[in-house]
Amino acid sequence: MTNPYAHTIEPLDPQKPDHKFFNLKKLKDPRYDQLPFSIRVLLESAVRNCDGFLVKEEDVEKILNWKVTQSQTVEVPFRPARVILQDFTGVPAVVDFAAMRDAVKKLQGDPEKINPVCPADLVIDHSIQVDFNRKSDSVQKNQDLEFERNKERFEFLKWGSKAFRNMRIIPPGSGIVHQVNLEYLARVVFDQDGFFYPDSLVGTDSHTTMIDGLGVLGWGVGGIEAEAVMLGQPISMVLPEVIGYKLQGTPNKFITSTDIVLTVTKHLRQVGVVGKFVEFFGPGVAQLSIADRATIANMCPEYGATAAFFPVDPISIQYLTQTGRDMENLSYIEKYLRAVGMFRDYSNTSQDPQFTQVVKLDLSTVVPCCSGPKRPHDKVAVSDMKQDFETCLAAKQGFKGFQVAPKRHDVRVPFQFNGAEYSLSHGSVVIAAITSCTNTSNPSVMLGAGLLAQKAVQCGLSVKPYIKTSLSPGSGVVTYYLKESGVMDFLTQLGFEVVGYGCMTCIGNSGPLPEQVVEAITQGDLVAAGVLSGNRNFEGRVHPNTRANYLASPPLVIAYAIAGTVRIDFEKEPLAVNSKGKEIFLRDIWPTRKEIQVVERQFVIPAMFKEVYEKIEKVNERWNSLEASSDKLYNWDSSSTYIKSPPFFDGLTRDLQTPKPITDAYVLLNLGDSVTTDHISPAGNIARNSPAARYLTGHGLTAREFNSYGSRRGNDAVMARGTFANIRLFNKFINKQAPSTTYLPTGETMDVFDAAEKYQLAGHPLLILAGKEYGSGSSRDWAAKGPFLLGIKAVLAESYERIHRSNLVGMGIIPLEYLPGDSAESLGLTGRERYTVMIPPQLTPRMTVDIKLDTGKTFQAKMRFDTDVELTYFHHGGILNYMIRKMSEN
C-alpha cells in the first residue's frame, strides 16, 4: 500500500538527496500551525505510518482537526520510536517475552516473532540499596551486595540481550534510566536509514516523562503495554486535551528548580490534568535550563498529566552540545525541526499554538518549599514547615495528619550511638538522601548542594552520625563534576558520600537504619522524618520507620540534615551553633544562583559526558563476566525463586471466549482515596511475617536472602503474595493500616493473599472498592498482574490514574467508575454486599452497565474501556493474549 502522504517527502539537505523526511508544511493546511507542538509529534507519527500500519487518512484528519476532536474522546493510534525500561519492570517484561515465545510455539507459531521491532534500552538502576553509607568504600560494598543478591536476575537479563534483537542492556552502576536517557540515549530526531523523524518513546516507569523536558515526547506505560509496543502494536489513545502552562516572570535568586516543580505539581493537581498533555510556553521557559525543564517534566505523574512537553529551542541544542552529542547530528536536528515547524522560540508569541485551556505561573512568586509529609503534591513553604508539621502531628490520621495526642508532642527518647548520648523526638530527621534523577540530573542544584556543604563545613557545622545520609547520583557525570569543582570533599565531610548509581532511597531502597535509632522510634512511637530529593513520598515507600517524608531540593536536604529536625523555622532559628558558640543561619551558607552558575560553566563540560558514556556498556567487569545461554527459548529452572514462568498463558487457545457477567462477587478490600501502586504492589522489603516470606522460607531461604519485592518481580508466586502487602494500606473492613482484610463468609481477619486464596478455592469472583485517584504513583504492571492472580475481576473506583487504568485493561480486569456524583458513601455501599456486574454481548467504549447487589439494590457505573482497541484486548482476556494469538497466525 502506498502512503497517501508520500508527496510530502523531500530531501532535508539538497546536497544529500538520500536524507529525507515528511515535510508536514507541504500539507498546506492552516490547522497545522495552530496545533500544540506535542500534537504535531502525534501527527507526524500518523503521517509517517499511514501505509497500512493500522493508520488511516481519517486518523490524520482527526489529529489535524484537534481543536474540535480533542473533547470528543476520539481514538487515534500512536507508534513511539523506541521503548525504555528499568530492571524492576524490565525483568518481568523479559519473563513475559520468554513465556510468550513458549506459548506461540505451543500454538504452532514461530516463537522468534516475539521480538522487539523498535529499539528497547533497559537500564539496571532499581536493584542497588543503601546498605552501607558514610564510608569511602560504600559504593563498592553496595555494588558487591547488589550483584550477590541479584546475580540470577542479571544473568537472565544477559540472556535476554542475546535472545532478543533490538534489546540493549545498560549494566548496573551506570546511573538512573531517565538521567541516562536525557544525557545519552535520547536522539531528539531519529535518523533511520537516511529518513528523519521526531524521537518519541514510552517507558515502563512513570517518570519517563522527564525526557519531555528535552523536547522528546514520551510518557510512562505499564510493562504490559510496553511489551505490545515492542512487538509492533501501536498505542491506542484518546486524542488528549492540551493544557498550555504559561511561565512568566523571573525566579528569585535563591529559588531552585525543585521549588518550581513542587509549586507546579500542587498547582496542576488543583487544575486537574489527569489524562491530558501539559505543554509549557511563555517567556519564562527561556530562563530555564534543560535540567530545570527536565525536573519539571519528571514529576508529571505527580500532577497527573500524561506528558509535560517543552518543545525544542536553542537552549535544547546547547544542552545537546554540552552533553557531547555528535555535532553533525546536531545540525540535522535543528534543520529538521525548523523545517517541520517544531522548533520553538519562546519569546515569539506568534508561535503560541491553541490550547484547550491556559493556566499561568509567575516564577517570581515561587518560594523555597518542600512537599509532604505523605504526598508529593502537598507543598509546604519552608517558612511554614515547623508550624505545618506540628499541625500534622495533632490532625486526624490522613494525608496531613498523624493523630498524636497533644501531651505526647514533645516526647524525647534518649539513646546511645557510637558511645555518645543523643535523643529523638517527633520530626527528628533520621534519613537525609540526595537521590533520584529528578534532581541529580540538574547540575545547578547538585553544585548548589556542594557549595552549601562547603560553606557549612567552613562554618564548623556537621551532621549527627546516626542520621542516615547518602548521595546516589543518576550518572557518573555528576560525581565527575562534583570532584572536579572541589565540593565533593565537603559533601563527604557532612556524611553525603556516594553510595551508588541508581534510584536507591527514592524507590524505598534506603537500607536499614541503625538498630538504636529504630528502637528509639519504636519506644516513643515517634513520627520520625526522612528528607529526600526524590519525587515520591507515599506512606511506607521511603522506609517503614519514617512516617513523615518530605521532598526537597538537594541543598535543603543537607540543611535539614544539619538541623536534625523538620521542626525548625530557618528564618528565625539557627541551623546550629558551632564550636565557637556562633549561631549559623541557613541564609549564612545558602549559595546564590550566580555563584552556582560560575562553577557550572567552568566544570560541567562536554568532555565529561563523552568520557563517561563512551564506555558505559562495557565498563562494569562483573557484568561482562556473567555467563548466559544463547538459546532462543529460555530454560526455566523450577527451583528458582527469582525467575518463574508465569501462569498468564496457561490453557490459552486460538479461540476467543465470550465475556460473561461477574456474578455474586465478594469485595476483597474496601479502600479510600489515593490508593497508590505502592499500596497495591510494594517494591520494598519483604516483611518476615508476610505470605511472601512464608513462601520464600518454604523454599529454603533465610530472611537475609529475601531481597525486595521489586527484585522478585520475575516470580509470580512471590508477587501474588506481595499484592496489597503494604503495611500502610488502610482497609475500611478492619479500620486500620495493615496488609489484612476480612474474609466475609466467616468474618475472620487474615492476610489479603490468604483471604483471596480462600475465595478462589471456593470459586468466588472478587471485586475492589476504591475512592478517587486509584492506582496513582508508579507505573508498575504488577499492581494489575497481582490482583489478576488474586482472582479480582473488576475494580469499582471514583477515578483512576491513567497508567494503572491502562494496566488493568491490559490484564483483562474491568475498571468500573462510579457515575458523576456517586460514590460508595452516597450509594450506601459497605462492601459486605455481593456484586453482580452485567456485561452485555455488545460492548462500546465507556458504556454504562448495571451492577446488582444481593440486597436487591441496583445502580450503574461506567465501564472504563476508553477505546475500541481496549475492548478488543478485553475480549482476548488481555493485551498479551491478543499479541500471542496475533503472532501465532501464519
Buried (B, 14 or more C-beta within 10 A) or exposed (E): EEBEBEEBBBBBBEEEEEBBBBBBBEBEBEBBEBBBBBBBBBBBBBBBBBEEBBBBEEBBEBBBBBBEBBEEEBBBBBBBBBBBBBBBBBBBBBBBBBBBBBBBBBBEBEBBBBBBBBBBBBBBBBBBBBBBBBEEEBBEBBBBBBBEBBEBBBBBBBBBBBBBEBBEBBBBBBBBBBBBBBBBBBBBBBBEEEBBBBBBBBBBBBBBBBBBBBBBBBBBBBBBBBBBBBBBBBBBBBBBBBBBBBBBBEBBEBBBBBBBBBBBBBBBBEBEBBBBBBBBBBBBBBBBBBBBBBBBBBBBBBBBBBBBBBBBBEBBBEBBEBBBBEEEEBEBBBBBBEBBBBBBEBEEEEBBBBBBEEBEBEBEEBBBBBBBBBBBBBBBBBBBBBEBBBEBBEBEEBBBBBEBEEEEBEBEBEBEBEEEEBEBBBBBBBBBBBBBBBBBBBBBBBBBBBBBBBBBBEBEBBBBBBBBBBBBBBBBBBBBBBBBBEBBEBBBBBBBBBBBBBBBBBBBBBBBBBEBBBBBBEEBEBBBBBBBBBBBBBBBBBBBBBBBBBBBBBBBBBBBBBBBBBBBEBEEBBBBEBEEEEEBBBEBBBBEBEBBBEBBEEBBBBEBBBEBBEEBBEBBEBBEEBEBEEEBEBEBEEEBBBBBBBEBBEEBEEEEEEBEBBBBBBBBBBBBBBBBBBBBBBBBBBBEEBBBBBBBBEBEBEEEEBBBBBBBBBBBBBBBBBBBBBBBBBBBBBEEBBBBBBBBEEEEEBBBBBBBBBBBEEEBBBBBBBBBBBBBBBBBBBBBBBBBBBBBBBBBBBBBBBBBBBBBBBBBBBBBBBEEEBBBEEBEBEBBBBBBBEBEEEBEBBBEBBBBBEEEEEBEBBBBBBBEBBBBBBBBBBBBBBBBBBBBEE
